[in-house]
Amino acid sequence: MKTYDIVILGGGPGGYVAAIKARQLNASVALIEKNAIGGVCLNEGCIPTKALLKSAKVYKTIKRSEEYGIKVDSSSIIADWQSMQLRKTKIVKRLTDGVKLLLQKNGVEVFQGYGEVLSPTTLKINQEIITAKAIIIATGASPIKPPIKGLDAAIDQGYVHFSQSLLSIEQIPKRLVIIGGGVIGIEFATLFNALGTEVVVLEKMDTILMQIDDEIRQSYLKILKQDGIKIIHNASVTEINQDMITYQIDGNNQTIQADKILLSVGMRPNTEAFKHLNLKMENHAIVVDATMKTSIDSIYAIGDVTGKTMLAHAASAAGIVAVLNLLGQKAEFDPSKVPSAIYGFPEIAMVGLTEKEARAKNIPYKISKFPLSANGRALTEGESMGLIKLLVDPTYGEILGTHIFAYNASELLGETMLAMNSEATVSEIADSIHLHPSVSETVMEAAMGAFMKPIHIL
């Protein structure tokens, strides 16, 4: 029977990062994964979605090429879905092969198969038993399947898809109905709308993307509407009959037809593999402290299975925190400083408090904003829609929250992330000379506006 210092159950972005970190610190490590190394994010989520979104963005840019002084025959521009799929597959393979190589070269022993935790020190993979001084659970989450009449049959018939299977459909649908207006649903709406699909989003709440700043959301909703994406709020889906969806608004039944239907109403932690442990749970998720330790001292949990901050980079960060604590170092995971993004056209990226959250917590703040339309680089790129918005502590000038609506928002966020983690002030950002021309100058100008006047707007 093999024994390891740490056994990690789940090879997604939390699990494989934790495994590599533990080996770098000279622990003996086993990693168990029943599906593909890299998890949902790398194989069926973040990476393939962004690859297809890039193809869609290039397609949109070519269609508006005359804005850049380039004339093309619009009738010859074709969105070749099969070629996009091939590109996506190549990118995913390159990354997954890279992760496998990293695990091998770092000396992580990988077990391919279904892993089950039998006790705080014992695991079973297929028919093999191994033991561990400590276990990190990183089993992820799966899409929620609500009790909608006819749903199972519609899935079997190929009308209803979860995000993973929709990425690999054979052709671009003429009409796509998306059930759920969260991040995944809206990213898919953006993707297929850009490729010419008629997209309708059915959202149960009175608005979409509840977690983002209200001002940014309103700006985004305008763009989605301009692009032709229809969002129906307060819509509760009651039945799916093949390609026909029935939903209720104010008690009245309405129907809509679709070639394909995306079901995207949330994720639920995968808990079957450790049901014997009797861990403390809350809302179907493992309860952990700031070190990622569970209610059992030798068991840690990271990523989606903890039910909080269901993002790949959060899982990776939590994996490193868990390993450091298991190996005698001190580290804590702070969910309030985890960035998030929506990869639309333009992107949205955010970290820290929204205005609504600051008001609810009675935290004083002041706002500073700067529009991309006043930035030279954004104008030359033909991407001048959006703004930078900072929430700043009025006494000390530390950043409480950053909200960016810009074509490269996910790349711009890093500067204020570093400032928040190092307790730097907006004055220090404003005093840092930024490259010109660059879109990053908008961050500098917004920082200037917090306590003085920015240069390039009145």
Number of C-alpha atoms within 10 A of each C-alpha: 6 9 16 17 17 27 30 28 29 26 29 26 27 31 33 29 22 31 29 25 20 25 18 13 11 13 19 18 25 25 24 26 24 17 15 17 24 25 24 21 17 22 23 19 16 15 18 24 22 16 19 20 23 16 22 23 19 14 18 16 14 17 17 15 14 11 11 12 8 9 12 13 7 11 7 7 11 10 17 13 18 14 11 16 19 11 15 22 16 13 17 19 13 10 15 18 14 13 20 17 12 15 20 13 10 17 18 22 16 20 17 16 15 16 24 19 22 16 17 18 18 17 22 18 18 13 8 11 16 16 22 21 15 22 28 27 28 31 30 29 20 15 16 14 15 12 11 13 14 14 21 13 14 18 16 11 12 16 19 26 20 19 18 17 12 18 17 16 15 10 9 19 17 15 18 22 26 28 23 26 25 20 21 23 26 22 20 24 26 24 24 21 21 23 21 16 18 18 25 21 24 22 23 20 15 10 16 23 19 13 14 21 21 14 12 18 18 13 14 19 17 12 15 19 11 10 14 17 22 17 23 19 17 16 24 21 23 17 17 24 14 21 17 18 20 18 20 16 14 8 9 8 13 13 12 12 16 21 16 22 29 24 24 22 20 17 16 19 23 20 18 10 17 19 12 12 14 10 16 13 15 11 10 14 20 25 20 21 12 14 23 28 21 22 17 13 11 16 25 27 30 34 29 25 24 29 22 16 16 19 18 22 17 23 27 20 20 28 32 25 23 29 28 19 16 26 15 8 10 12 17 16 18 12 14 11 17 16 19 23 19 20 25 24 24 21 19 26 25 28 24 22 23 22 22 13 13 16 12 9 10 9 12 14 19 16 17 20 21 25 22 23 17 15 22 18 19 23 14 11 11 14 18 20 18 22 23 26 25 30 25 24 19 14 9 12 20 21 27 22 25 24 27 30 28 25 23 20 25 19 13 21 23 14 13 27 21 11 16 20 10 10 14 17 18 28 18 15 19 21 11 10 10 16 9 11 12 12 24 21 21 28 28 25 26 26 32 22 21 23 17 13 14 19 11 12 12 5
